[in-house]
Amino acid sequence: MVKSQSKTWDSAASMLDPRIVDPTGSYVRYSELPPEELDQVVAVLTAIKEWRESEERISLQSRSYMRLNETDMKALRFVIAAKNSGVLVTAGMLAGHLQISTASITKMLDRLEKAGHITRSAHPDDRRAVVVDVTAATHTDARATIGRKHARRFDVAAALSPSEREVVIKFLTSLAALEDEPDQDSETGQDGEPDQPGGSGAQQH
């Protein structure tokens, strides 16, 4: 096994270091990278992990402060963004954005309206539609929690040079595209070999 060049063991980075999690190189192609570049790649992955964990903590804090679940917060952010853009949000639009059923969106809106977060009114141009709006108090709370943190993220991105932003955009876009790639685990076992009848990948009847 090729050992990490670090003098002290970093447990967080080690879980992302292919020299440790994939020492034989079965999945990660890293044998041609010099140690210093490999360390840098691991540092990038570690930074992404730390950012995601930070985002999760911030999201949890915001939801706890406003006593909402994750779907509720997504709904309110969508309504606020639409309101700021001069767009009327209907229940159907919101259901499409959240990818939930009509029945589920109705239950959610009932709950949010009862809690004083949103209001519902007749659509000015479509009698069959209902317009969803955020209350002034919830809008203020959202700006105090979500808005300020978004402003700090914006400042970090704005501090980059145009060329640096292009690199970041390309990198993050490439990462996002990975989510659309087919998962090979359904066709192969954990060791990369096709599942055998009666093995761990076989269906149980």
N, C-alpha and C positions, 0 to 999 in steps of 0.2 A: 504494500500500500504506500502511495506517495503521500507524505505527511505535509500538513499545512506549514507555511513559512512563519506563521505567527508564533511569537514567544509565549503568549498566554492564550489559554483556550477561551474562545468566545462562543458560548453555547448557541446564541441566536444565529450567528453567522455560520456556525458549523452545520446547522440543520439545512442550510441552503448551499453548502459547499459540496460540489460533486465529488471532490476527492474523499469525502466522508460518507455522503449518502449514496454515492454510486461509484465506489472505488474501482470497479472493473470497467467502467465506461460503457455499460450496457445500453444506457439511454442518453446520457449526456456526452456530446463530443467535445472533449476538452484537452485531449492529449497533445495537440499541437500548440496550445497556448502556453507562453512562458509563465512561470509562477507569479511574477508581478502583475501581469495582465489578468490572470485568473483570479488573483486576490481582488483586483479592481472590479471584475464582473460580479464577484460575490458581494462586494461592498454595494454595488448598484442594487442587487436583489435584496440585500438587507435593508437598504434605504427605502425601497418600495414597501417592504414588510412593515417597517416602522411607521411609514406614512399611512398605510391602511389601518394599522392598529390605532393610530392617532385619530383618524377619521371616525373609526368605530366608537372611540371614547367620546368624541365631540358629539356624534349623533345620539349616543346614549344619554349624554348630559342634557342635550336639547329636548329629547323625548321625555326624560324624567321631569325636567323643569315645566314642560307644558302638559305633562301627563297624557302623552299620546304614544301610540305604537308606530312602527316604522312606516306602515302603509298610510296611516293618518298624516304623518309628516310629509310624505311624498305628495299626498293629495293637496295639502295646504300650500306647499311650495309651488305646485303646478297652478293652483288658483291665483296665488299672489303674482306669479310671473305673467300669467295671462292678463290679470287686472292691470298690471303696470304697462302692458302692451296694448291696452284698450280692447281686449278680446273677451267676449262673454263666454263663460264656461258652462256647458250643460252637463247633466249627469252622464249622458252618453259619451261625451268627450272625455270625462274623467275616468269612466270605466275603461275606455279604450287605452288611455295613458297608463293606467295601473294594471291593465290586462286582467280584470276581474269581471265577474258576471253582473248583470243588471240587479239581481237580487242582493248580491254582496254590496254593490255600491249604494243601494237604497238603505241597507242596514247601517253602513258606515256613515252616510249623510245624516241619518236619524240620530246617530250617536253624537256626531260632531255638532249638529244643531242644538241638541239637548244640552251639550256642554258649553254652548255659547261661542263656538269657534266659527261657524258659518251661518249664512242665511240662504233661504231659497225663495225665489220669486218667479212670477210668470215671465216667459221670454217675450220681448216686445214684438217679435216678428213670427214666432211659431207657437201657437197655442198648445201644441203637444209637448213642448220642451219646457224644462225648468232651469232657470239660471242659478248657478251656485256662486256665492260671493263670500269673502272672508270678512269677519267682523273687524271693526277698528281696533279693538283691544288685542285680538289675536295677531293682527297685522303688526302692531307695535311690539308684541312679545317676540314675534318671529324675526323682526328687524334687529332686536336686541340680542338675540341668540345666534341665529343663522347668518344674518346680514353682516355682523361685525367680523365673524370668522371668515366669511367669504371675502370680505374686503382685505383681510390679511393675506389670503391666498392670492388674490389679485396683485397685491403689492410684490409678493415673491416672484410672480410671473413677469410683472412689469419691470423688475430689476434686471432681468436677463436681456442680453443683446438680441437683436432680430435673428442672427444666425444661431444663437443658443436656443431660442424658442423653436426654430425650425427642427433642430435636432431632437428636442424634447417632444414636439408634436409627432415626428416620424416614429420615435421610439414608443410612445404611448399608443399611437394608432396601431402599430404592429402588435403590441401586446394585446390590445382589444380584439384584434382580428383572430387571435389564437382561440378565442371563445367560440368562433364559428367553425373551427376545424373539427372533423369527426374524432370521437374518442376511440382509441385503439383498444382500450381495456376490455370492451365488450367482445372483441374477437380473439384476444390473447389472454393468457393467465398472468399472474403477478410476476412471473419470471420471464415474461416476454414470449413464451411458447404457447401454441394453441392449446386451449383447454381440452383435456381428454375425457371421454365418457366416464362418469363415476368419480372424476376428480373434483377439485375445489370449485371449478367453474361450471360443473354440470348442474342441471336443474334438479331440484329435489321434488319428488312426487309423493 
